[in-house]
Amino acid sequence: MNRQIATYIHENIDGILEKWKIKMEDEKDDRFFQVMSDQVIDHTAREFGELMISSLTEEKETYRGKLNEFSVQIVRFGWSVSFVLKTLSNFTEVIYENLEKAEYLNESNYKSYREILNNWLTPITHSIVDAYSKVWEKTVSLQKIALQELSASLIPVFEKISVMPLVGTIDTERAKLIMENLLQGVVKHRAEVVLLDITGVPVVDTMVAHHIIQAADAVRLVGAKCMLVGIRPEIAQTIVTLGINLNDFTTTSTLQRGVEQALALTNRAIVEVNS
């Protein structure tokens, strides 16, 4: 029976693909067909058919290897999981409808044919979802590492004055990294004033404020003063609404004003010189 289905798909692949593409174009999420060339769509659809034939005629290991390669390729196309699963479901449905129309199905073999089609759909679905999960986890991990490297460095801007620009969401793990880099940087650069720039922090809630206050307390323990700069109007409103106490901080709306105040704290100032 497997051979019969495989032979039918092989001999009627053009008609199956045409019907499948019409079915997919009727879906709401057809933007992938708008941005992809006909050649890519046709090639990908034929790979669906080849995978189905492989699952019906080849050894499990051979089929599994082809399935994994195809799953990775689909992920690289950037298709959403829901769209891919819809694609697989529609492709299987087209084959089932064609087999029924060609009178391959009857009351005695209906259940067997349906089981074969389901046995094809299930592993390829699992494989694609697994591939998506691995790519997603890897992407998130790389982004997390990049964010940590970019947003937790203490940068000396003047003698005795350093800036730490913070970017992105601050969670407990990042707060620990910020604290370590902050204290090490203060000692290394002999900073007397440290500016924590939260311009790139999208949300400041109670937890984020708690981490910032802890960092400021730690800086004071090593003999430096901490300033909070880059407070946008919406952030200021949130801080007030939440009742967060920042009385121990010198705060400014911009990094420029923060630098000016930091210079004043170290008995210096920026002076314009006439040419």
N, C-alpha and C positions, 0 to 999 in steps of 0.2 A: 504493500500500500504506500509506503514511503517513496519507493521508486516511481510509482504512478504519479504522485503529487509532484515530485521533482521533475519528471519528464514533462508534465503538463506546464509547469512554470517555465521551464526552459524553452518550450515550443511556443508559448504564448506571452512571452515577457513583454513585447512591445505593446500589446493590447492592455496588459495588466498595468503597465506604467502609465499609459495614457489615462486610463480610468482613475488610477490613484492620484495623478496630478490634478485632475478635475475635482476630485473629492477634497483634496487639500486646499485648492484655490477657493473653495466655498467656505473654508473655515475663517473665523474672524481674525485669527493670528496669521495672516498671509504675508506679512511684511518681509519674511525671509525669501519668499518667492520673488518679491519685487526687487530686492537688492542682490540676489544671486543670479548668475548667468544660467541660461537654459542648459549649457553643457555640464555645469556643476550639479544642477538638479537632476539631470538625466543620469549622470555618472553615479551619484549617490543612491538614486533609486535602484539602479541596476545592482549596486552592491547589496541592497536589501534582498533582492531576489537571489543573488549568488549565495548570500549567507543562509537563506532558507534552504536552498538546494544543498549546501554544505552540511547543514544540520540533519538533513534527511538521508544523505548518502555517504558522508565521510566519518572517520573515527572521531571520537569526542575530543581528543587532544588537538587534532588538526582544526576542528571547528572552533574550539576554545581559543586557539591562537588567532584565527581570523576575526573572531568576535571581539577580542580585546583590542586588536589593531583598529577595527572599525569604530569601536566605542571612543577611543582616544581621538580619532579623526573627527567624529561628530562633535566632541567637546570643543575642539579647536575651531570649528565653524562658528562657535558662539551661540548655538541654538539653545533656547531655554529647555529645561527638563520637560516641562509640560508639553511643549511643541514636539519634542522628539517622541515622547510617549504617544502623543496623538498621531504622529506620523506612522509609528509602528502599528498602532491599533487599526488605522485606516488601511494600511497596506495589507494586513492580515484579513481584514473584512472584505477587501476587494477580491483577494484570492478565494476566499470562502464563497462569495457571491458568484464568481466565475465558475467555480467547480459545481455549484448548484445548477447554474444555467446550462452547463455542458452535460448535465445529468450524470455527473460522477457520484452524486450523493443520492442515497435512498434511505428508507427507514432502517435497513439492516446495517449500513455502514456509517450513518450520520454521526453517531457518537464517537466512533473510532477516528474519523476524519477531524472532527472538532477537537479531539484530544491531541492529535498530532499538531494541529495549528497552535493550540494553547501551549504545548510543550516547546514550540519554537519561540513563541512570544515571551514566555516567562524568563528563560535565561538571558535573552538579549536585553530585556528590560532591566534585569538585575545588573547586568554587566555595564550598561550605559549609566545607570544611577550610581554604581560604584565608581566608575571612571569620573563622573562629575564630582562626586564627593572627594576623591583624591586630589583632583585638580583644584577644587575649591579650598581644601585644607592647605594645600601647598601655597596657593596664592595668598591666603590669609596669613600664613606663617611668614612668607617673604615680606608682605606689607607690614606686618608687625615688627619684624626685625629692622626694616628700613625706617619705619617711624621712630623706633627707639633710638636708632643711630642719629637721625636728623634732629630729634627734638629734646635731647637730654644732654647737650654739651654746654659747658660754661665757657663763654667767650670773653676774653679780656678786651675792653674797648679803650680804656685809658688806664694809666697807672692807678692801682688800687680800686678800679671800678670794672666789674664784669657783668655780663648779661647772659641769662639763660632763656632763650626763646622756647616756649612750650607750644606744641602743635598737636591737635587731635584730642581725643578723649583720654582723660587721665583715670586709669583704674588703679587698683591696689598694687599690681605688679609694676606698672610704669612709675607709680609714686615711689616705690622702693628704689628703682633705678635712678630716678631724678634726685632723690635724697643722697644716694651714694656719690653720684657725679658732682652734685652741688658741693658737698663737703670736701671731696677730694680737690675740686677746682678752686675752692676758696683758699685752701692751704697751699696748693701748687702756685697759684697766681698772686698770693698774698693780698687778696682782695679785702678791702674794708667795707665796700658797699656792693651788694649784689642786687641786680634788677631781674625779677621774675616777670617775663613778658608773656601775658596770657592772650595776646591778640589772636593767636591761632587756635585757642581753645573754644570750641563751639558752645559748650554749656558749662556753667559753673553752678553746681548744686551743693548741697550740704557736704557730701562726701569729698568732692573736689576741693572745697574750701578747707575741709579738715586736713587734707593732705598738704595743701599750701601752707596752712598755719603750722603744721608739724615741721615742714621744711624751713620756715622762717625761724622757729624756735631753735632748730638744730644749728642754723647759721649763726644765731646770736651766741650760742654756747662756744663756738670757735672764734668769737671775737669780731664778727662782722655784722653789718646792718643789712636787713633785707627790705627791698621796696617792691611793691606790686604795681606793674604798669600795663597799659593796654586794656583798661577797663572800659568797654563799650557801654553805651546807655542802657541797652537791654540787659547786660550783665549786672550793671549797677542796680537796676530795678529788681532783678532776681535776688541779689544779695540782700537788699533791704527787705523784700517780701519774706524771705526765709529767715530773717533775723540773724544773719551771720555776723559775728563780731570781728571786725577788722581794725579795731581801734589801735592795735599795736603796730599797724602797718602805715608806712607812708605810701599813698596811692596816687597815681596820675592816670590820665586818660590815654596818653601816648608815650611811646618810648623816648621821644625827643625831650619832653618835659621831665621825664624821669632822669635822663642823663644830666639835664641842667641842675636838678636838685641834688643828684649824686655828686656833681662837681662842687656844689655849694657846701655839701657836708664834708668835703675834703679840702675846703678853703681854696677852691679854684672857681673860675668862671670862663665862659666863652666870650671873648671880646672881639668885636669887629675892628679891623684895622683898615684905615683909609689908605688907598694907594697914592 
